[in-house]
């Protein structure tokens, strides 16, 4: 649900910093729920995955 221009900007900056981008196939409400939040999430950065399974959830929604 992220606007195309914003999505392009994020992908561009990720490419410059050699950071991978994972696209979530679900809705922004589902992404917020997966992150344990009660609000919609359009873009999320994971700096330390820890023991969470957020990256596995994104793979399941592809």
N, C-alpha and C positions, 0 to 999 in steps of 0.2 A: 504494500500500500504506500510505498515511498514514491514521491514524484520522480519522474524520469531524470530530470536535471540533477536533483540531489543524489540519485543513485549513481549517475555518471561521475559526479564529483567525488563521491566516496570511493568508487572503483579506481578512479584516476589516482587519488592520494594513496590508496592501498598499494597500487602498482609502484608508485614512486618509493614507498617505504618497504617494498617487497613483503607485504603482508597479505595473507590469504583472505578471501572474502567468501563466506558461505551464505547462499541465498536460502531463506526460509520459505518453504512452499505454502505454509499456512497463513492465517490472518494475523494482523497485528495484535488482536486480542489473545490469540493462541500463543503468540510469542511472549506476551506479557505474563500469561499464566505459566508458561514453561520456565520463565525467569523468577516465578514466585511473587509477581507484582499484581496489584489489583487494577492496573491501568494499561492502556494500549502502549505497545512498544514498537516503534517504526524501525529503529536502528539500535543495535546493541554491540558493544565491544567487550570481548572476553580477554582480560589480561592474564588471568590465572584460573584455569579450569578447575583446579582442586579435585574434589571427589564428586563433582556434579556430573550429570550426564547430558548437559545441554547440547554438546556437539553431536551426541548420539540421537537426540530428539530431532535435530535439524536434518540428519541423514534419513531418518524414518519418514519425514514429511516430504521428501523429494518425489 
